[in-house]
Every structure is written in C-alpha cells, then in structure tokens.
Amino acid sequence: MILLEELEFTEYFTRCSIFLDEYKWIFQHANTKFVEAGTLDRIPADWIRDMSSASVKEFNEIPFGYINEGWCDDFKKFLLSVRDLSVLFKYVNFLDLNYARLKGIGPKKLYEIENLTAIIANTCKGDEIIWDFGSGLGYLSQNVHLKLRLPVMGIEGDPYRVEASLQRQTKYFPDSINSVKFVQHFIQPDSFSFLEATSTSLLPKDRIPKYALVGLHACADLSVTAIRMFLRNEPITKLIMMPCCYHKLKPENHDCTSFYNIPVSIQLRKSLPPHVLSRPFLRLGCQQTSARWKKMSEAEHDSHGKAMFERSIVEAVLNKDETVVVNKSRSCEKKNLLDGYTLYDSCKKSSRSWSSDHSKKLDTLLTKYPNGCRLAEYLTCLQTCLQSICENVILLDRMCYVETEATKSGLEVRKQLLKLSNDELSPRCFVFIIEKIK
Ligand SMILES: C[S@@+](CC[C@H](N)C(=O)[O-])C[C@H]1O[C@@H](n2cnc3c(N)ncnc32)[C@H](O)[C@@H]1O
C-alpha cells in the first residue's frame, strides 16, 4: 500500500500499466460480452480451484488483500500486486444531516451534499462567488448558499433540470432568489468569459470577482473541463469537485480506445500501453467499490453470479443485428432462460421470436459452462480487485496534470484528493480540492 503523499506519479503509472496490461483480460470486455469473448476460459484453473476452496469470509476479503498461503503462486502474485498498488487516501466525514431543509432527498445524496458543503466551507475564505458545475436540480447550490451565505451560480446543460431548479427554488428557498441563480449552458474549456459576464450581470456586485468551481458528481468530461478552466483563468482560485461517470468520457475514435480527457497527463500518456484504455476499463473504474462486496452473503454471491452469467450467455446466442431487453415480469417460473428476454431486430426496430438456432446455441454454452454462474462471480471478484486501481489511475492522471501544468505556468497550487468515509453509501466519493496559493 502506498501513501498518497509519498506517491511518485511516473513510477506509479508505470507499475499500474505493466500490471493492467498483463491482466487486461479481466476487464477488457463489457460484462454482457464476457461469455462471447471467452473470458471465462482465461481464468486459470488453479485460480478457480483456489477461489472455490475459499470460505465466503475469505472470498469477501480477497479484494481487501487477503491471501491464503496455500493458494497457487500465480494467484498469489496477482493478489500481491493488487495489494502493492493500492493507495491510502485521507478520509473525511463531516455529517450534519438537516432533513427538515432537504426534504425529498435520499440519504445518499444528503450525505454527499452535506459533506461536500462542509469541505467547501473549510476551503473557501468567504469572499468567493461559487459556480456549481453541472448543478442538476440545484441541491448543492442551494445548500452551499444556505450554509455559507455565498452567492452561487448553478450552471447546467440540461434545460429541464434548470427549470426544475428554479421551481424548487421558488417552492423551498424563495429568500435565495437574488443570491442563487441558475443558468442553462453547456460548459466547455473556453466558457470562462461567458460565465464571468453572466455571473457579473446576475449576482450582487458586492465583491471582487474570485470564483470557486464546485461540483457534485461532475460527470464524464465536466470535471476535467473544470480543471482546465481553473488552470487557465486567474480569477478562479479554487476547485472542489466530486467526479463521476468516467465511462461517459468522450471518445476520440469510433472503437472507443482513445479519449479526449484521459490521459490528460503526459506521464500517464507515456506509460499506458495500447489496448488497456477502453470503455470497460473506465466502467470498471466507476463500478461499485469493494465496500459492498465485503458484506455479501453466499446467497447474494449466487444470485449476482447467476444474473451476470445469464445476461452474458443470452448476449452470446444473438446473431448480427439482434439485441435483447430483459423482461420486467421475471417472477413466474420460466421453462427456458430466453423466455426472460425479448429479442429485437435492431435494424427493423421490432421484436421477433427466439428460434431453434438460438436455443441450440444456448444449450451448447450451458453444456460448456456447467458452473458458469460460479465462474461469473469469480470474474466479478477479480474485477473488484482491480476496481480501485483503475479509479486511481483515472484520478491520479488528473492530479498529475494539475501539478505539471501549474509548474509550467509558474502557478503555486495546493492540491488534495480526499475520500468520503462511507464509500458503501456513496461509491463515487473522491473529492478534488485544488487551490491557487498566489
Ligand atoms: C450526475 S449529474 C449531477 C447533478 C447534481 N450536481 C447532483 O449531484 O445532483 C451531472 C449533471 O451535470 C450536467 N452536465 C454534464 N456535463 C455538463 C456540461 N459540460 N455543462 C453543463 N452541465 C453538464 C448533466 O446534465 C447533469 O445534470
């Protein structure tokens, strides 16, 4: 395990790249495609034997570094690498639940809003104007204003969400109408001049313009756009953001093997071999963290493995231009696995019946993988081992970029990457805090 403060980016990226390249078969294909791609055949027989000999408790501990000395050397080598590449982040938790004021918001969102607001309060000096990037329904914008009394501009690309934020403001926060404004705009790296002009025209002109960019679940490219804007524009003095949805990062090519906003650092760009970066890699980075895995019962593992194997086996029997949709009413007893799915012709966009050819392919695969449900859960275990490494690479690439670009332009910045403590409740729980010191 490496302490974040002691981590050297180039060395870490190089080690991760070698490791991820060797084990890319674990995450290379979408989880609906692993049967078709033959991923189950790539799990070494010794690893299967070791995982099947583990008790549920041991199995649950594997992604947390548990290694049984009796397991085969190859599996132990994999698990030791996972252990060596894990990073120890600083955890934070400031929970101040205010159910009365945030009625209608579930515990997960509330936990995130309250904690992010507290981090913003700790970071800001009180003379900033807050710009909430991807403000959604305005939850964070309103809470930051309620607690910190700072002017806030929520910027949201989706006009319906802007409308909903305004309705919510009128209903629950009418006193904030002069100090919290919502604007519909799709933020891009060069949006600063527009945002500054809009903010100046809408918000009270009682302070020297200094901006803090904040964002709760600033999805896909948005948090990188914010970082670029922060670095290029002097009046932006702070950035406090929780990123999410890495799998929605914009691709540069049709087969989604190259992306505009990853790698952003030259250091990761130089280290990563081809074929590691892909949509499934990014998806694994934002999959459920190991926190929930730890508590799963045997029955939960069985039903998860079954669902995952069945979905992938159905995908494997499809012909070209066919897709499936899972049927909603899954309660009644099915004679055949395929009865749980509706088959569509993706060209004609109409449903069609399953054929005997589909059933024959299904039988062949079920015969080939009599323990397919089990194997699917072993694959999930291996993916769970890799999840945090993929997410570390994605996030540390951004931290490294900030460091390099700030140095190049003579900016002195303080940067932190913190984690909210309850990653079971809030799986995407990393927070970037970046401040210009002068
Ligand atoms: C995951 S949602 C989070 C919403 C809100 N912050 C919350 O936590 O409830 C991300 C939001 O960012 C918005 N968004 C994404 N990219 C954007 C961009 N470039 N400019 C403006 N809004 C954007 C989306 O429309 C969406 O409402």
The ligand as an SDF file (V2000), in Angstrom:
LIG
                    3D

 27 29  0  0  0  0  0  0  0  0999 V2000
  -24.5210   13.2840  -12.3320 C   0  0  0  0  0  0  0  0  0  0  0  0
  -25.4190   14.7310  -12.6050 S   0  0  0  0  0  0  0  0  0  0  0  0
  -25.1770   15.5680  -11.0640 C   0  0  0  0  0  0  0  0  0  0  0  0
  -26.1640   16.6630  -10.8220 C   0  0  0  0  0  0  0  0  0  0  0  0
  -26.0240   17.3860   -9.4980 C   0  0  0  0  0  0  0  0  0  0  0  0
  -24.7510   18.0350   -9.3460 N   0  0  0  0  0  0  0  0  0  0  0  0
  -26.2940   16.4430   -8.3640 C   0  0  0  0  0  0  0  0  0  0  0  0
  -25.3680   15.8880   -7.7890 O   0  0  0  0  0  0  0  0  0  0  0  0
  -27.4590   16.2090   -8.0810 O   0  0  0  0  0  0  0  0  0  0  0  0
  -24.3730   15.6170  -13.6890 C   0  0  0  0  0  0  0  0  0  0  0  0
  -25.0230   16.8700  -14.2510 C   0  0  0  0  0  0  0  0  0  0  0  0
  -24.0670   17.5880  -14.9960 O   0  0  0  0  0  0  0  0  0  0  0  0
  -24.6810   18.0660  -16.1690 C   0  0  0  0  0  0  0  0  0  0  0  0
  -23.5920   18.2890  -17.1330 N   0  0  0  0  0  0  0  0  0  0  0  0
  -22.7260   17.3740  -17.6260 C   0  0  0  0  0  0  0  0  0  0  0  0
  -21.8330   17.9490  -18.4350 N   0  0  0  0  0  0  0  0  0  0  0  0
  -22.1450   19.2730  -18.4670 C   0  0  0  0  0  0  0  0  0  0  0  0
  -21.5510   20.3950  -19.1080 C   0  0  0  0  0  0  0  0  0  0  0  0
  -20.4740   20.2680  -19.8650 N   0  0  0  0  0  0  0  0  0  0  0  0
  -22.1200   21.5950  -18.9170 N   0  0  0  0  0  0  0  0  0  0  0  0
  -23.2200   21.7430  -18.1170 C   0  0  0  0  0  0  0  0  0  0  0  0
  -23.7950   20.7190  -17.4680 N   0  0  0  0  0  0  0  0  0  0  0  0
  -23.2540   19.4910  -17.6350 C   0  0  0  0  0  0  0  0  0  0  0  0
  -25.6770   16.9860  -16.5490 C   0  0  0  0  0  0  0  0  0  0  0  0
  -26.7020   17.4790  -17.3800 O   0  0  0  0  0  0  0  0  0  0  0  0
  -26.1730   16.5520  -15.1830 C   0  0  0  0  0  0  0  0  0  0  0  0
  -27.2780   17.2920  -14.7540 O   0  0  0  0  0  0  0  0  0  0  0  0
  1  2  1  0
  2  3  1  0
  2 10  1  0
  3  4  1  0
  4  5  1  0
  5  6  1  0
  5  7  1  0
  7  8  2  0
  7  9  1  0
 10 11  1  0
 11 12  1  0
 11 26  1  0
 12 13  1  0
 13 14  1  0
 13 24  1  0
 14 15  1  0
 14 23  1  0
 15 16  2  0
 16 17  1  0
 17 18  1  0
 17 23  2  0
 18 19  1  0
 18 20  2  0
 20 21  1  0
 21 22  2  0
 22 23  1  0
 24 25  1  0
 24 26  1  0
 26 27  1  0
M  CHG  2   2   1   9  -1
M  END
$$$$
